[in-house]
Amino acid sequence: MAFDAESFKTRALSAVVFVLVMTAGFINHWTFLVLFSIIHFGCWIEYEKLLQKIYPAYKDITRFHQYGVMIAGWVFMLWLTNPAFMIGSLRLQEIAFGMLIVFVVLLPVMETLFSRHIDFKMIGLSSAGLIYISFSLAVLVYLRTIGMDYDKLNHTWSDNGLLLPLIIILCMWVNDTMAYIVGSFIGRTPFSKISPKKTWEGTIGGVILCVVVMGWLAVYFTPQGYPLQGCHWYIIVTIAAIAGTLGDLLESKIKRIAGVKDSGTMMPGHGGFLDRFDSLLIAAPAVWLYVIILTG
C-alpha cells in the first residue's frame, strides 16, 4: 500500500482537532460526562441510520422506540457515575436510577401500545445497540470514576480519575496512527477482507508500538495510591490495542453490509462518530472487564 501524503495530511489535521475537543472533555468529571453524552447520541443516530440501510423495516419503528432506546442507554450511563456527580443535594446516580426504572417499565408498554405489530427482530437490533454503544460508553464513564477519592476530613474530592480513560483513548489514537504509518510503508499482507487496506504488518506494528509507548507512559505518570500499577498497565494497553482493532473491524463489517464508506461526516478523513469511536466501543468494555476482575 503506497503512502498517500495528502490523505495522511487530512487525517493528521482532523486528529489535531479531535485531540483538542477530547482535551476539553477532560477538564473535569462533568465535562467528561457531557462529551461522552454527545458521543453517545452521535453514535446512536449513525447506528440507526445504518440499520435502516441494512433492514428497511427498521424505518417503521415508532419515534418512541427510535429515541427511547437512545435515552434509556444514556440514563444507564448516568447511573454508572459516582457520588462526585451531584445536582444540588441529589446524586446523579439516584436521579438516573429512578429514570432507569421508568424506562424499563415504559419502553415495552409503549412498544406494545403504539407499534403496528411487535417485531422482535427490530427490538433485538435496538438491544444490540444498547450493548454495542450505551453499555460500552457507560463503562467508560465508570472507569472515569476510578481514582476519584473523597476526603471526609476536608469534604473534597481528589481526582485522578482521568488517567485510565485517557490512556485507553490515547491507545486508540496511537494504535490507529501507527498501524496506518507502518502499513503504508511496509504493509504487504492483507489483514482481513472486511477492511482491505489493513495489513498484518501494519496491525502488528501498531499494536507493538502502542504497547511500548503507552505502557511506559501509563507506568510513568501513575500517581502513588492509584489502584492500577506496574505491569497491569502493559496488560491494559495490550487489551485496549487488540480489542480496539477488533472494534474497527466490526464497524467496517457493519458499514460493508450497509453499503456505505463512512458512518457519517463528523471528521474529514475519519468519517462519523462510529468511525472515530468504533475501536473505543470494544476496547472500553474489554478493559473494564479486566479491571473488574483485578479489583473485584
C-alpha positions, 0 to 999 in steps of 0.5 A: 500500500503506497503512502498517500501524503495528502490523505495522511495530511487530512487525517493528521489535521482532523486528529489535531482537532479531535485531540483538542475537543477530547482535551476539553472533555477532560477538564473535569468529571462533568465535562467528561460526562457531557462529551461522552453524552454527545458521543453517545447520541452521535453514535446512536443516530449513525447506528440507526441510520445504518440499520435502516440501510441494512433492514428497511423495516427498521424505518417503521419503528415508532419515534418512541422506540427510535429515541427511547432506546437512545435515552434509556442507554444514556440514563444507564450511563448516568447511573454508572457515575459516582457520588462526585456527580451531584445536582444540588443535594441529589446524586446523579446516580439516584436521579438516573436510577429512578429514570432507569426504572421508568424506562424499563417499565415504559419502553415495552408498554409503549412498544406494545401500545403504539407499534403496528405489530411487535417485531422482535427482530427490530427490538433485538437490533435496538438491544444490540445497540444498547450493548454495542454503544450505551453499555460500552460508553457507560463503562467508560464513564465508570472507569472515569470514576476510578481514582476519584477519592473523597476526603471526609476530613476536608469534604473534597474530592481528589481526582485522578480519575482521568488517567485510565480513560485517557490512556485507553483513548490515547491507545486508540489514537496511537494504535490507529496512527501507527498501524496506518504509518507502518502499513503504508510503508511496509504493509504487504499482507492483507489483514482481513477482507472486511477492511482491505487496506489493513495489513498484518504488518501494519496491525502488528506494528501498531499494536507493538508500538502502542504497547511500548509507548503507552505502557511506559507512559501509563507506568510513568505518570501513575500517581502513588495510591492509584489502584492500577500499577506496574505491569497491569498497565502493559496488560491494559494497553495490550487489551485496549490495542487488540480489542480496539482493532477488533472494534474497527473491524466490526464497524467496517463489517457493519458499514460493508453490509450497509453499503456505505464508506463512512458512518457519517461526516463528523471528521474529514478523513475519519468519517462519523462518530462510529468511525472515530469511536468504533475501536473505543466501543470494544476496547472500553468494555474489554478493559473494564472487564479486566479491571473488574476482575483485578479489583473485584 
